[in-house]
Amino acid sequence: MKEGKLLGGVCGGIGKYFEIDPVIIRILWVVLTLLSVGIGVIVYIAAWILVPEEGQDNEGTGIAPP
């Protein structure tokens, strides 16, 4: 089990990348989702699919490692 991962690890990964507590990211994401009538859920699912797992090779993706 990966540290900071609840559902897909998106908020944990964003928090780690920006060096912010993942709980803050999760709270902001819930508020955004409630205020945007659910668009945050669609964005979360897209991020879950598009963002590479920790430790995966990013070669050829154009994404620089943090």
GICORLIN-V225513 format. One record per backbone hydrogen bond with DSSP energy under -0.5 kcal/mol. CO is the residue of the C=O (numbers start at 1). NH is the residue of the N-H. E is the energy in kcal/mol with one decimal. If there is no record, write none. Layout:
co,nh,e
CO,NH,E
CO,NH,E
This chain:
co,nh,e
2,5,-1.3
4,6,-0.6
7,10,-0.6
9,13,-2.3
10,14,-2.5
11,15,-2.6
12,16,-2.3
13,17,-2.4
14,18,-2.3
15,19,-0.5
15,20,-3.0
16,19,-0.6
21,24,-1.0
21,25,-1.3
22,26,-2.6
23,27,-2.4
24,28,-2.5
25,29,-2.4
26,30,-2.3
27,31,-2.4
28,32,-2.8
29,33,-2.5
30,34,-2.5
31,35,-2.5
32,36,-1.9
33,38,-2.9
34,37,-0.8
36,39,-0.9
38,41,-1.0
38,42,-1.0
39,43,-2.3
40,44,-2.4
41,45,-2.3
42,46,-2.3
43,47,-2.5
44,48,-2.5
45,49,-1.8
46,50,-2.7
47,51,-2.7
53,56,-1.9
58,61,-2.1
58,62,-0.5
58,63,-0.6
62,64,-0.6
